[in-house]
Amino acid sequence: MKNSLLWRMKRAWWILRKGESSSKAISRNIPSLTSEEIAEIKQFFPRQKFFIFGHARSGTTLLARLVRVHPEVHCNWQAHFFTRPPFLTALVQDPAIGEWLGRRSNRWNGGHDLSPLVLRVTADFILEREAARFGKSIVGDKSPNSLVNGEAVRRAHAVYPDARLIYILRDGRDTILSHRFQSFIDSPQHLSKQDLQLRDEFALRPQPFLQGEKSIFTPKGFLRAVEEWVENVETTIALGRELYDDRFLVIRYEDLLTNGWAEMQKIWQFLGVQAIDPRLESVLQAEMQENPDADWQNQKAGQIAQLLRKGQSGSWREFFTPQEKALFLEKAGATLRAWGYPTDGEQ
């Protein structure tokens, strides 16, 4: 009774102050799923699950399109169960919901908080509902995790410790360049006044930018983008290995471009497909030739989009200023070298 009264007082204070309740203001610990609960859930939702993470503009959408070429695998995108607020946990974050799901007088819960089961079956239904329509036995979601980095791995593992997690990595220089272009094209309404000025200058007179004489980034924006890329790569991979062990796989975007068939065979085997028909190679190659994102950006802002070679590697060499090339190596050189990206003679 005391705890319930305290919660109501906190909730009333928040509503008076902000005008609405907030899951951030009052949160609670949600228990993890037990192995017994997972086994029970799989009786109702038996399909194998996987998730694709990666920094924005690292090829997550391309990988999602390619992986579902296999007749056993379905993938769609942007569910953001674990990668963007309010997160899947928002469904049960409210203490009042927790009180209801864990109430001792509730004879359906067996004396345990049902919250983790609610989260899992909600996500399972969303995933399996669509997979069933396509007759697929393995299903996953791709959602870039660059807003929360490694925290996304922790959140995923709490609900899906039995899933498989794929992280797609791309040269950080191309990644942040592509991300910058995406902000210019897809979301100029979120740009600062200084960023909008750069965007307009680039659209009107692109040549100095294309020759690395002038930057499409602000100095602070460039540094922040580099640091965010390093954090995403380092924390996601570290936690992926720690929590998922052999159910975690890192692939490079560049390897998909140069050796797509071999890479996809490795990925499909990792996901546990029954067989890989060699005839899929021609279907895969045809899918790789498509670029819906490039088509969309050309329609929306062709004057800007056409100046960046979509999906290609090494465009940063043209766009980065000498100072930016040097700064990227200073801040992210170790991460680039660890994953086989060139760092010599690129200043």
C-alpha positions, -999 to +999 in steps of 0.1 A: +000+000+000+028+024+009+047+017-024+014+021-044+008+055-027+043+066-033+040+058-070+007+076-073+022+107-057+052+106-081+029+102-110+006+131-099+037+153-095+049+145-130+015+151-146+012+185-128+047+194-139+047+181-175+011+176-183+014+139-190+030+107-176+065+097-186+081+063-187+115+080-183+105+097-151+093+065-134+109+032-145+112-002-131+134-033-135+119-059-158+130-095-151+147-115-178+132-145-194+140-179-180+150-208-202+118-225-192+097-195-203+116-194-237+109-231-242+072-225-235+070-195-258+085-215-287+056-239-285+035-210-298+061-191-318+085-217-331+103-197-358+140-189-354+147-152-349+175-129-358+183-092-357+205-070-379+223-041-363+247-015-377+254+021-378+230+041-400+241+040-437+262+008-432+242-014-455+216-027-431+188-024-457+209-040-484+216-070-461+179-073-452+170-074-489+196-100-497+190-123-467+153-127-476+162-140-511+165-174-494+132-193-494+135-201-457+143-165-445+122-134-441+134-100-430+118-066-428+130-034-412+127-006-388+107-023-360+132-007-336+123-030-308+156-023-291+173+005-311+152+036-308+131+050-279+105+043-266+117+007-271+097-025-268+100-023-230+077+008-230+048-016-232+053-027-196+075+001-182+047+018-163+048+006-127+010+003-127+013-023-156+040-041-136+018-042-106-010-057-127+012-083-144+029-094-112+000-091-088-001-121-064-039-123-066-036-128-104-038-166-106-027-166-142+009-155-136+020-184-114+035-160-089+058-144-114+058-111-133+044-117-168+062-086-182+090-104-200+066-128-215+044-099-228+074-083-244+086-115-261+052-127-274+044-092-287+076-091-308+072-127-318+037-121-331+048-091-351+077-110-367+059-144-372+027-129-385+044-116-416+068-146-419+038-169-419+023-151-449+054-158-469+058-193-457+092-186-441+106-205-411+134-180-401+125-143-395+143-112-384+143-074-383+169-050-393+171-017-374+202+005-372+214+008-336+234+040-339+211+059-316+219+037-286+249+016-298+258-013-275+228-007-253+207-022-281+225-055-277+217-056-240+180-048-247+178-075-274+195-101-252+171-095-224+141-105-246+159-127-272+188-145-256+182-174-280+182-152-312+211-146-336+225-112-341+243-099-372+263-067-372+271-051-405+302-029-406+312-003-432+343+019-435+334+047-411+345+074-436+319+062-462+294+056-434+294+092-420+296+107-455+265+087-466+247+096-433+254+133-440+239+131-474+209+113-460+203+142-436+206+166-465+181+147-486+157+130-463+155+153-432+166+188-439+139+200-415+161+187-387+192+205-398+206+235-379+208+269-396+245+263-403+239+229-417+212+242-440+236+269-453+261+242-461+235+221-478+224+251-500+260+260-508+267+224-519+236+223-541+245+256-558+282+252-562+293+216-555+328+216-571+348+228-541+331+202-519+338+174-545+375+183-545+379+183-507+385+221-507+354+227-486+337+205-461+300+195-461+304+191-423+307+216-396+339+210-375+319+200-345+296+179-365+324+160-382+341+152-349+309+141-333+301+118-363+336+101-361+333+095-324+297+082-327+309+057-354+337+044-332+314+040-302+288+022-323+314-003-337+333-009-305+304-012-281+281-032-303+308-057-313+321-061-277+287-067-262+276-089-291+305-112-285+301-111-248+263-118-247+257-138-279+290-156-283+287-179-313+253-165-321+269-132-331+283-125-365+301-095-379+302-089-417+317-061-437+296-042-462+325-040-487+327-079-487+291-081-496+297-058-526+328-077-538+319-113-529+282-113-523+274-150-530+301-163-506+291-138-479+255-147-481+261-184-480+280-178-447+251-157-434+224-182-443+244-210-427+248-189-396+210-184-395+205-222-397+189-227-431+184-263-442+199-260-477+213-234-501+203-239-538+231-228-562+204-213-584+199-186-558+231-170-569+215-154-600+185-142-580+209-127-555+229-109-581+198-094-596+187-081-562+221-065-557+217-046-589+186-029-575+189+002-553+155+015-541+171+039-517+191+056-545+159+058-566+141+074-537+168+100-530+171+109-567+133+116-568+134+136-536+165+157-542+182+146-574+204+177-576+222+166-544+218+128-545+234+125-580+267+139-567+274+109-544+281+075-559+254+055-541+265+023-524+301+026-536+332+025-515+358+052-512+338+083-519+352+099-488+385+104-506+368+130-528+348+148-502+369+148-470+393+177-466+429+169-457+422+180-422+392+157-419+412+127-433+438+133-407+413+138-379+395+106-388+427+086-386+436+102-353+402+093-337+393+061-355+425+047-370+427+018-346+391+007-354+397+010-391+429-011-389+413-037-367+388-044-395+411-043-424+403-008-438+431+012-454+448+039-432+483+043-449+488+073-472+452+085-468+459+118-452 
